[in-house]
Amino acid sequence: MRNEFTAIIERDGEWFIAYCPEIPGANGQGRTKEEARQSLADAIALILEDRREDGQRGAPPDAERDTVVLT
């Protein structure tokens, strides 16, 4: 499955900062654009993993779990 998100990358002095408007709180930084993009990708992955775990904790034990795939 392939997920695509928007990466907004800006220069801040000698650093590049990146954020993703679709995922609040997802930010990255690096000395190069590619480092900032990778840092952002890592942040997005961590946030989505945490949200998945957090969301499943609230589901009743007998709730049906299934998968939705976006293409």
Contacts in CASP RR format, 6 or more apart in sequence:
PFRMAT RR
TARGET T0000
AUTHOR 0000-0000-0000
METHOD contacts of the structure
MODEL  1
MRNEFTAIIERDGEWFIAYCPEIPGANGQGRTKEEARQSLADAIALILED
RREDGQRGAPPDAERDTVVLT
1 69 0 8 1.000
1 70 0 8 1.000
1 71 0 8 1.000
3 70 0 8 1.000
5 20 0 8 1.000
5 22 0 8 1.000
5 23 0 8 1.000
5 26 0 8 1.000
5 44 0 8 1.000
6 20 0 8 1.000
6 21 0 8 1.000
6 22 0 8 1.000
7 18 0 8 1.000
7 19 0 8 1.000
7 20 0 8 1.000
7 37 0 8 1.000
7 40 0 8 1.000
8 18 0 8 1.000
8 19 0 8 1.000
8 20 0 8 1.000
8 21 0 8 1.000
9 16 0 8 1.000
9 17 0 8 1.000
9 18 0 8 1.000
9 33 0 8 1.000
9 36 0 8 1.000
9 37 0 8 1.000
10 16 0 8 1.000
10 17 0 8 1.000
10 18 0 8 1.000
14 31 0 8 1.000
15 29 0 8 1.000
15 30 0 8 1.000
15 31 0 8 1.000
15 36 0 8 1.000
16 29 0 8 1.000
16 30 0 8 1.000
16 31 0 8 1.000
16 32 0 8 1.000
16 33 0 8 1.000
16 35 0 8 1.000
16 36 0 8 1.000
17 27 0 8 1.000
17 28 0 8 1.000
17 29 0 8 1.000
17 30 0 8 1.000
17 36 0 8 1.000
18 27 0 8 1.000
18 28 0 8 1.000
18 29 0 8 1.000
18 36 0 8 1.000
18 37 0 8 1.000
18 39 0 8 1.000
18 40 0 8 1.000
19 25 0 8 1.000
19 26 0 8 1.000
19 27 0 8 1.000
19 28 0 8 1.000
19 40 0 8 1.000
20 26 0 8 1.000
20 27 0 8 1.000
20 40 0 8 1.000
20 43 0 8 1.000
20 44 0 8 1.000
23 44 0 8 1.000
23 47 0 8 1.000
23 48 0 8 1.000
25 43 0 8 1.000
25 47 0 8 1.000
26 40 0 8 1.000
26 43 0 8 1.000
26 44 0 8 1.000
26 47 0 8 1.000
27 40 0 8 1.000
27 43 0 8 1.000
28 36 0 8 1.000
28 39 0 8 1.000
28 40 0 8 1.000
28 42 0 8 1.000
28 43 0 8 1.000
29 35 0 8 1.000
29 36 0 8 1.000
29 39 0 8 1.000
30 36 0 8 1.000
30 39 0 8 1.000
56 65 0 8 1.000
59 65 0 8 1.000
END
